[in-house]
Amino acid sequence: MGFILKLILTGAAAMIAAYVLPGVSIDGFLTALILALVLAVLDAIVRPVLVFLTIPVTILTLGLFLLVINAVIILLADWLVAGFDVAGFFWALLFSLVLSIVSAILDMIF
C-alpha cells in the first residue's frame, strides 16, 4: 500500500511541477502516474550505476554533480514516457528540483 501511495504522491508532485514550469508538460494524471513509475525504476536501476561511475566527479564537486545525474534521469524519462516533454537540460534540472521539493511537502502532509 505504501508504494502505491508514494507513486500517487509523486504523480501529483509531477503534475504540480509541470504546472509551475513552462518548459515541462505532462498530458494528464495517467501520464504522471506512468512517469512516477518510470522514475522509480530509473532511480532503482540507472541512478546507482551513474553514481558509481561518477564518484570522482561527485567528490570533486562536493556532491553537486548528483543534480546533473537527476537531470539525466529526467531526460531519460522524457525519452521513455509518451506525453511527458522537457524542453532541455536546464528544464530537466529545474523539474528535478521542484519535483523533490513538492514531493517532500506532500510526504509531510500525508
DRENGU-67619 format. One line per 5 residues: number of its first residue (from 1); for each residue x negated, z, y of N, C-alpha, C. Coordinates in Angstrom, 3 decimals, always signed. Layout:
BEGIN
NUM	X/Z/Y/X/Z/Y/X/Z/Y | ...
END
This chain:
BEGIN
1	-0.821/+0.000/-1.199/+0.000/+0.000/+0.000/-0.862/+0.000/+1.259 | -1.996/+0.688/+1.229/-2.857/+0.779/+2.397/-3.460/-0.565/+2.774 | -3.813/-1.373/+1.769/-4.401/-2.678/+2.037/-3.400/-3.605/+2.703 | -2.162/-3.581/+2.247/-1.120/-4.439/+2.827/-0.836/-4.027/+4.269 | -0.776/-2.720/+4.520/-0.568/-2.237/+5.892/-1.728/-2.650/+6.788
6	-2.947/-2.567/+6.269/-4.125/-2.969/+7.046/-4.077/-4.466/+7.363 | -3.632/-5.286/+6.404/-3.500/-6.719/+6.665/-2.448/-6.999/+7.738 | -1.327/-6.302/+7.677/-0.271/-6.490/+8.675/-0.763/-6.073/+10.058 | -1.473/-4.943/+10.132/-2.001/-4.485/+11.420/-3.056/-5.448/+11.954 | -3.897/-5.979/+11.071/-4.905/-6.944/+11.514/-4.248/-8.237/+11.968
11	-3.187/-8.653/+11.285/-2.447/-9.835/+11.721/-1.824/-9.634/+13.092 | -1.247/-8.455/+13.311/-0.669/-8.149/+14.627/-1.763/-8.105/+15.695 | -2.903/-7.529/+15.357/-4.019/-7.477/+16.309/-4.513/-8.881/+16.631 | -4.542/-9.765/+15.636/-4.960/-11.146/+15.875/-3.976/-11.862/+16.790 | -2.688/-11.608/+16.596/-1.687/-12.218/+17.478/-1.860/-11.741/+18.921
16	-2.107/-10.439/+19.085/-2.304/-9.881/+20.427/-3.566/-10.461/+21.053 | -4.650/-10.527/+20.272/-5.915/-11.064/+20.800/-5.765/-12.536/+21.175 | -5.042/-13.299/+20.372/-4.834/-14.715/+20.687/-3.958/-14.878/+21.923 | -3.028/-13.951/+22.132/-2.174/-13.997/+23.321/-2.985/-13.717/+24.582 | -3.960/-12.810/+24.474/-4.762/-12.412/+25.630/-5.810/-13.476/+25.980
21	-6.398/-14.108/+24.977/-7.490/-15.049/+25.203/-6.985/-16.494/+25.207 | -7.217/-17.236/+26.289/-6.708/-18.611/+26.345/-7.460/-19.589/+25.441 | -8.658/-19.247/+24.980/-9.435/-20.148/+24.124/-9.133/-20.006/+22.644 | -8.174/-19.155/+22.307/-7.822/-18.906/+20.904/-6.319/-19.107/+20.754 | -5.921/-19.803/+19.676/-4.493/-19.980/+19.433/-4.185/-19.765/+17.953
26	-3.037/-19.142/+17.714/-2.514/-18.921/+16.375/-1.080/-19.415/+16.377 | -0.727/-20.211/+15.366/+0.606/-20.828/+15.333/+1.734/-19.823/+15.176 | +1.576/-18.832/+14.320/+2.645/-17.871/+14.094/+2.123/-16.660/+13.339 | +3.056/-15.735/+13.058/+2.640/-14.495/+12.408/+2.183/-14.732/+10.969 | +2.768/-15.700/+10.283/+2.316/-16.010/+8.920/+0.875/-16.505/+8.937
31	+0.543/-17.327/+9.919/-0.837/-17.782/+10.077/-1.750/-16.605/+10.387 | -1.270/-15.649/+11.179/-2.061/-14.464/+11.487/-2.302/-13.619/+10.239 | -1.309/-13.523/+9.364/-1.493/-12.790/+8.113/-2.495/-13.498/+7.196 | -2.410/-14.819/+7.127/-3.383/-15.580/+6.344/-4.778/-15.410/+6.940 | -4.861/-15.424/+8.275/-6.139/-15.196/+8.946/-6.696/-13.820/+8.610
36	-5.845/-12.803/+8.601/-6.290/-11.449/+8.263/-6.827/-11.398/+6.842 | -6.172/-12.075/+5.926/-6.630/-12.110/+4.536/-7.961/-12.846/+4.417 | -8.091/-13.978/+5.098/-9.344/-14.739/+5.071/-10.471/-13.935/+5.704 | -10.190/-13.255/+6.803/-11.220/-12.421/+7.433/-11.650/-11.277/+6.518 | -10.709/-10.705/+5.785/-11.054/-9.637/+4.839/-11.969/-10.164/+3.744
41	-11.666/-11.347/+3.227/-12.506/-11.934/+2.178/-13.884/-12.296/+2.733 | -13.930/-12.896/+3.915/-15.211/-13.255/+4.515/-16.038/-12.010/+4.832 | -15.383/-10.953/+5.303/-16.101/-9.709/+5.578/-16.649/-9.082/+4.306 | -15.953/-9.275/+3.200/-16.400/-8.685/+1.940/-17.498/-9.504/+1.265 | -17.492/-10.820/+1.453/-18.425/-11.680/+0.724/-19.534/-12.237/+1.618
46	-19.168/-12.866/+2.717/-20.145/-13.572/+3.543/-20.924/-12.626/+4.453 | -20.246/-11.660/+5.044/-20.894/-10.766/+6.007/-22.098/-10.027/+5.419 | -22.004/-9.422/+4.218/-23.191/-8.734/+3.689/-24.389/-9.669/+3.478 | -24.115/-10.907/+3.074/-25.199/-11.880/+2.883/-25.855/-12.203/+4.221 | -25.039/-12.461/+5.246/-25.582/-12.767/+6.568/-26.345/-11.581/+7.152
51	-25.827/-10.384/+6.966/-26.511/-9.197/+7.472/-27.861/-9.031/+6.779 | -27.887/-9.237/+5.465/-29.138/-9.105/+4.729/-30.162/-10.149/+5.169 | -29.718/-11.382/+5.356/-30.638/-12.452/+5.736/-31.159/-12.314/+7.162 | -30.439/-11.604/+7.994/-30.842/-11.486/+9.400/-31.301/-10.079/+9.769 | -31.756/-9.303/+8.805/-32.208/-7.936/+9.083/-33.306/-7.898/+10.149
56	-34.343/-8.755/+10.082/-35.382/-8.676/+11.121/-34.846/-8.931/+12.537 | -33.973/-9.936/+12.668/-33.412/-10.243/+13.991/-32.499/-9.113/+14.455 | -31.737/-8.544/+13.535/-30.838/-7.438/+13.880/-31.628/-6.228/+14.351 | -32.726/-5.924/+13.682/-33.573/-4.803/+14.103/-34.205/-5.097/+15.448 | -34.672/-6.318/+15.626/-35.324/-6.706/+16.879/-34.367/-6.614/+18.071
61	-33.085/-6.929/+17.847/-32.104/-6.893/+18.935/-31.332/-5.574/+18.969 | -31.776/-4.602/+18.194/-31.154/-3.275/+18.140/-29.680/-3.345/+17.731 | -29.366/-4.259/+16.830/-28.017/-4.355/+16.289/-27.089/-5.302/+17.010 | -27.503/-5.840/+18.141/-26.617/-6.737/+18.893/-26.390/-8.058/+18.179 | -27.284/-8.418/+17.260/-27.097/-9.672/+16.525/-25.885/-9.596/+15.602
66	-25.419/-8.397/+15.293/-24.207/-8.256/+14.475/-22.994/-8.870/+15.170 | -23.003/-8.890/+16.505/-21.925/-9.550/+17.250/-21.929/-11.051/+16.979 | -23.122/-11.626/+16.867/-23.245/-13.051/+16.552/-22.717/-13.318/+15.142 | -23.018/-12.423/+14.207/-22.516/-12.570/+12.841/-20.993/-12.505/+12.834 | -20.406/-11.600/+13.608/-18.948/-11.531/+13.717/-18.372/-12.842/+14.256
71	-19.019/-13.413/+15.266/-18.541/-14.670/+15.835/-18.647/-15.803/+14.816 | -19.702/-15.814/+14.028/-19.859/-16.840/+12.992/-18.752/-16.712/+11.948 | -18.403/-15.485/+11.593/-17.318/-15.273/+10.631/-15.987/-15.755/+11.211 | -15.759/-15.525/+12.491/-14.537/-16.033/+13.141/-14.528/-17.558/+13.126 | -15.668/-18.186/+13.387/-15.729/-19.648/+13.353/-15.509/-20.182/+11.939
76	-16.002/-19.478/+10.922/-15.726/-19.863/+9.537/-14.227/-19.761/+9.241 | -13.601/-18.706/+9.733/-12.160/-18.542/+9.545/-11.402/-19.651/+10.268 | -11.883/-20.057/+11.422/-11.268/-21.172/+12.155/-11.326/-22.435/+11.313 | -12.422/-22.646/+10.629/-12.583/-23.828/+9.791/-11.686/-23.765/+8.550 | -11.450/-22.560/+8.029/-10.702/-22.397/+6.787/-9.186/-22.307/+6.970
81	-8.725/-21.754/+8.085/-7.301/-21.478/+8.271/-6.684/-22.527/+9.200 | -5.727/-23.259/+8.659/-4.992/-24.223/+9.485/-4.028/-23.448/+10.380 | -3.960/-23.838/+11.646/-3.084/-23.144/+12.583/-3.799/-22.090/+13.399 | -5.066/-21.879/+13.122/-5.894/-20.946/+13.896/-7.008/-21.753/+14.529 | -7.059/-21.767/+15.851/-8.045/-22.577/+16.560/-8.804/-21.730/+17.573
86	-10.126/-21.886/+17.557/-11.004/-21.222/+18.507/-11.759/-22.320/+19.248 | -11.823/-22.222/+20.567/-12.401/-23.281/+21.388/-13.917/-23.380/+21.281 | -14.599/-22.328/+20.854/-16.055/-22.388/+20.747/-16.640/-21.032/+20.411 | -17.978/-20.986/+20.431/-18.672/-19.759/+20.048/-18.352/-18.597/+20.986 | -18.320/-18.859/+22.271/-18.030/-17.803/+23.248/-16.655/-17.191/+23.005
91	-15.650/-18.040/+22.748/-14.302/-17.541/+22.488/-14.237/-16.798/+21.165 | -15.028/-17.245/+20.184/-15.077/-16.529/+18.905/-15.683/-15.142/+19.098 | -16.705/-15.049/+19.929/-17.328/-13.756/+20.224/-16.345/-12.828/+20.937 | -15.654/-13.355/+21.943/-14.650/-12.554/+22.653/-13.493/-12.166/+21.740 | -13.060/-13.103/+20.884/-11.973/-12.813/+19.953/-12.361/-11.690/+18.999
96	-13.591/-11.708/+18.501/-14.013/-10.652/+17.579/-14.052/-9.299/+18.280 | -14.472/-9.274/+19.531/-14.491/-8.016/+20.285/-13.084/-7.502/+20.551 | -12.201/-8.381/+21.023/-10.831/-7.969/+21.321/-10.102/-7.581/+20.037 | -10.330/-8.328/+18.965/-9.710/-8.011/+17.677/-10.147/-6.635/+17.186 | -11.415/-6.311/+17.352/-11.905/-4.991/+16.942/-11.267/-3.877/+17.758
101	-11.170/-4.076/+19.046/-10.594/-3.051/+19.925/-9.106/-2.859/+19.630 | -8.363/-3.961/+19.528/-6.923/-3.860/+19.268/-6.667/-3.281/+17.878 | -7.468/-3.664/+16.892/-7.310/-3.105/+15.541/-7.556/-1.602/+15.534 | -8.562/-1.173/+16.279/-8.847/+0.282/+16.354/-7.687/+1.025/+16.997 | -7.114/+0.455/+18.045/-5.986/+1.098/+18.712/-4.766/+1.161/+17.780
106	-4.487/+0.057/+17.083/-3.358/+0.040/+16.163/-3.584/+0.985/+14.979 | -4.826/+1.103/+14.513/-5.134/+2.051/+13.443/-4.896/+3.488/+13.885 | -5.230/+3.785/+15.142/-4.996/+5.146/+15.649/-3.497/+5.450/+15.765 | -2.721/+4.433/+16.149/-1.286/+4.634/+16.304/-0.612/+4.799/+14.949 | -0.965/+3.961/+14.000/-0.318/+4.004/+12.691/-1.186/+4.736/+11.691
END
